[in-house]
Amino acid sequence: MKNIRYIYLIILCVIVSLSSCVTNKQTDLLQDIKLNHPQLIVKAEEYKVIPGDQLSIVVYAWDPETAKMFSGYTPQFTYQGMNESTGVSVGSQIRGLENTRNIRPTNIYADGTINFPYIGKIYVQGLTMLQIKTILSKKLNDFAEGTMADVTLANRYFSVLGEAGANRITMTSTSMTIYQALAIATNIGPYGDRSKVTIIRQNENGSITKTFDLRSKEIIDTEFYYIQPNDVLYVPQTKSKFLGSTTSFTGMFGLLTSVASVIIIILRVF
């Protein structure tokens, strides 16, 4: 009877040890895993601003007096001197357009409006960058003919938490795929539960959360494939992490050998 108990003990130790091993099925992406929600053919949506966002607004004016009035919203131009063939002072416009560090971001207030100099309040909540640019440029042109604006999102970032790290990362565009985002962020650890990845997203109505299986190749045709600015990606731990950090069969063999050695010692002693 005692020997049977020892056998059961050995089997139990082996089962527990094997349960902590991470397999390719748990970590590989683009697998043939069927999702529980309907598929949709989706495209990257243009980001629609919400209260709390910040806009980078650049004003271009032909009239020097108007340009002076909006000097806080115009890029700093650098001049390279005289053109030898024409004798005319030449400004480096391309270089100047990149130098917008002097422009302060424009906040979107809780009521969904921005307050722009000489223009006043403009309701922008729920609008895309192109729509805001069109509205603001029209108002600026009405104020001074030949004046227009360019609008981009200043707070263009997303965050990652859990087994994908803990970072706040600037986005290269306002719409990125989930794979691009994770590639920029960091590699998901072997104990990251890819079957229960959660996106926390802000919209004009508040916060929404969406949980999905990142491993499925069907993710490409769903609403989860694209992330947006201000999204938070959370990758939880798998349940097996508490058993240790062995992720390879070599490490598992070493673990089993150690367990077997301990059991043999116990059998000899008792």
C-alpha positions in Angstrom: 0.0 0.0 0.0 2.9 2.4 0.9 4.5 1.7 -2.5 1.2 2.6 -4.3 1.1 5.9 -2.4 4.7 6.7 -3.5 3.8 5.9 -7.1 0.7 8.2 -6.9 3.0 10.9 -5.4 5.5 10.6 -8.3 2.7 10.8 -10.9 1.2 13.8 -9.2 4.6 15.6 -9.2 5.1 14.8 -12.9 1.6 16.1 -13.8 2.1 19.3 -11.8 5.5 19.9 -13.4 4.3 19.4 -16.9 1.4 21.8 -16.3 3.9 24.6 -16.0 5.4 24.0 -19.4 4.6 26.7 -22.0 3.8 25.2 -25.5 3.7 26.7 -28.9 -0.1 26.4 -28.9 -0.2 29.0 -26.1 2.3 31.5 -27.7 2.1 31.3 -31.5 0.1 33.9 -33.3 -2.1 33.6 -36.4 -3.3 30.1 -35.5 -6.5 28.5 -36.8 -8.5 29.4 -33.6 -12.1 30.2 -34.1 -13.3 33.3 -32.3 -16.6 33.5 -30.4 -17.7 36.8 -32.0 -18.7 37.5 -35.6 -16.1 38.5 -38.1 -16.2 41.9 -39.7 -14.2 43.2 -42.6 -12.9 46.4 -41.0 -10.7 49.2 -42.0 -8.6 51.5 -39.9 -11.0 54.2 -38.7 -9.8 57.8 -38.5 -9.4 58.8 -34.9 -12.2 61.0 -33.5 -11.1 63.4 -30.8 -12.5 63.3 -27.2 -12.3 65.8 -24.3 -8.8 65.7 -22.8 -7.1 65.3 -26.1 -4.5 67.8 -27.3 -4.2 69.2 -30.8 -1.1 70.5 -32.6 -2.4 73.4 -34.8 -0.1 75.1 -37.3 -1.3 78.3 -39.0 -0.1 79.4 -42.4 -0.8 83.0 -43.5 0.3 84.9 -46.6 -0.2 88.3 -44.9 2.8 89.2 -42.6 0.5 91.0 -40.2 -1.8 88.0 -39.8 1.2 85.7 -39.5 2.4 87.9 -36.6 -0.9 87.7 -34.9 -0.7 83.9 -35.0 3.0 83.7 -34.2 2.4 81.2 -31.4 1.0 78.8 -34.0 3.5 79.2 -36.9 6.7 77.2 -37.4 10.0 78.8 -36.9 11.7 79.4 -40.2 15.5 79.4 -40.6 17.1 81.4 -43.4 20.3 80.4 -45.2 21.3 83.8 -46.7 21.5 85.0 -50.2 21.0 83.1 -53.5 24.1 83.8 -55.5 22.3 83.7 -58.9 19.3 85.9 -58.0 20.6 87.9 -55.0 17.4 87.2 -53.1 17.3 85.9 -49.5 16.2 82.3 -49.5 14.4 80.7 -46.6 14.6 77.0 -45.8 10.9 76.4 -45.8 11.2 72.6 -45.7 13.4 72.7 -42.6 11.2 75.4 -41.1 8.0 73.3 -41.4 9.6 70.6 -39.3 10.5 73.1 -36.5 7.2 73.2 -34.7 8.5 72.8 -31.1 7.5 76.3 -30.3 3.8 75.6 -30.8 1.9 74.8 -27.7 -0.8 72.0 -27.8 -4.4 73.2 -27.9 -6.5 71.4 -25.2 -10.0 70.0 -25.9 -12.1 71.0 -22.9 -14.7 68.9 -21.1 -17.5 70.5 -23.2 -15.8 69.3 -26.4 -14.6 72.7 -27.6 -11.2 74.4 -28.2 -10.6 78.1 -27.8 -8.5 79.5 -30.6 -7.1 83.1 -30.7 -9.2 85.6 -32.8 -11.6 82.7 -33.7 -13.2 81.8 -30.4 -14.7 78.5 -29.4 -15.0 75.7 -31.9 -16.9 72.4 -31.1 -14.6 69.6 -32.2 -15.6 66.5 -30.1 -16.2 63.5 -32.2 -14.5 65.0 -35.3 -11.5 63.7 -37.2 -8.3 65.6 -37.8 -9.4 66.4 -41.4 -12.8 67.7 -40.3 -11.2 69.9 -37.7 -8.7 71.2 -40.2 -11.5 72.0 -42.7 -13.6 73.9 -40.1 -10.6 75.8 -38.6 -9.2 76.7 -42.0 -12.5 78.1 -43.2 -12.8 80.3 -40.1 -9.2 81.5 -40.5 -9.8 82.3 -44.1 -12.9 84.3 -43.2 -10.8 86.1 -40.6 -7.9 86.8 -43.1 -8.0 85.7 -46.6 -5.2 83.2 -47.6 -4.9 81.8 -44.0 -5.2 78.1 -43.3 -4.4 75.6 -40.7 -2.9 72.1 -40.4 -4.1 69.9 -37.5 -2.6 66.8 -35.9 -3.0 64.9 -32.7 -0.4 65.9 -30.1 -1.1 63.2 -27.5 -0.7 60.3 -30.0 0.3 57.4 -27.8 -0.9 54.1 -26.4 0.0 52.1 -23.2 0.8 48.5 -22.4 0.5 46.7 -19.1 1.0 43.2 -17.7 3.2 40.6 -19.4 3.9 42.9 -22.3 5.7 45.4 -20.0 4.6 48.7 -18.6 5.2 51.5 -21.1 3.6 54.5 -22.7 4.6 54.6 -26.3 4.2 57.2 -29.0 2.3 56.0 -32.1 3.7 56.4 -35.6 0.2 57.0 -36.9 -3.3 57.5 -35.4 -4.3 53.9 -36.5 -2.0 51.0 -35.9 -2.6 47.2 -36.0 -2.4 45.3 -32.7 0.7 43.5 -34.0 2.5 46.7 -34.9 1.7 48.1 -31.4 3.1 45.1 -29.6 6.2 45.0 -31.9 7.0 48.6 -30.9 6.1 48.0 -27.2 8.0 44.9 -26.3 7.9 41.1 -26.7 5.1 39.4 -24.7 6.7 37.1 -22.1 6.2 33.3 -22.3 3.6 33.5 -19.5 1.5 36.2 -21.1 -2.0 34.9 -21.7 -2.5 35.7 -25.4 -6.0 34.2 -25.3 -7.3 37.0 -23.0 -5.8 40.3 -24.2 -7.8 43.3 -23.2 -8.1 46.7 -24.9 -9.3 49.6 -22.7 -10.5 52.4 -25.0 -11.7 55.9 -24.4 -14.5 57.4 -26.4 -16.9 60.3 -26.1 -19.3 58.2 -23.9 -16.6 57.0 -21.5 -14.4 53.9 -21.3 -15.1 50.5 -23.0 -13.1 47.2 -22.6 -12.7 44.5 -25.2 -11.2 41.1 -24.5 -10.0 38.9 -27.4 -7.8 36.0 -28.4 -4.6 37.4 -29.9 -3.5 34.0 -31.2 -6.3 33.6 -33.8 -5.6 34.6 -37.4 -9.2 35.7 -37.6 -8.2 38.7 -35.5 -7.2 40.5 -38.7 -10.9 40.6 -39.8 -12.3 41.9 -36.5 -12.7 45.2 -34.7 -9.8 44.3 -32.4 -7.2 44.4 -35.2 -6.6 48.2 -35.1 -5.8 50.2 -32.0 -6.3 53.9 -31.5 -4.6 56.7 -29.5 -5.1 56.5 -25.7 -5.7 52.7 -25.9 -4.4 50.6 -23.0 -3.4 47.0 -23.9 -3.4 44.6 -21.0 -1.8 41.1 -21.3 -2.5 39.0 -18.1 -0.5 36.2 -16.7 -1.3 32.5 -17.4 -2.3 30.4 -14.4 0.8 28.3 -14.7 3.2 31.1 -13.9 3.1 30.5 -10.2 4.7 27.1 -10.7 7.9 28.5 -11.9 9.7 30.0 -14.9 10.5 26.8 -16.9 9.6 27.4 -20.5 11.7 24.9 -22.4 11.8 21.1 -22.5 15.5 21.2 -21.4 14.5 23.1 -18.4 11.5 20.8 -17.8 13.8 17.7 -18.0 16.0 19.3 -15.4 13.0 20.0 -13.2 11.7 16.4 -13.5 15.1 15.1 -12.7 15.3 17.2 -9.5 11.8 16.1 -8.5 12.7 12.4 -9.1 15.9 12.8 -7.0 13.9 14.2 -4.1 11.4 11.4 -4.2 14.1 8.8 -4.3 15.7 10.3 -1.2 12.4 10.3 0.5 11.8 6.6 -0.3 15.2 5.7 1.0 14.8 7.6 4.2 11.3 6.4 5.0 
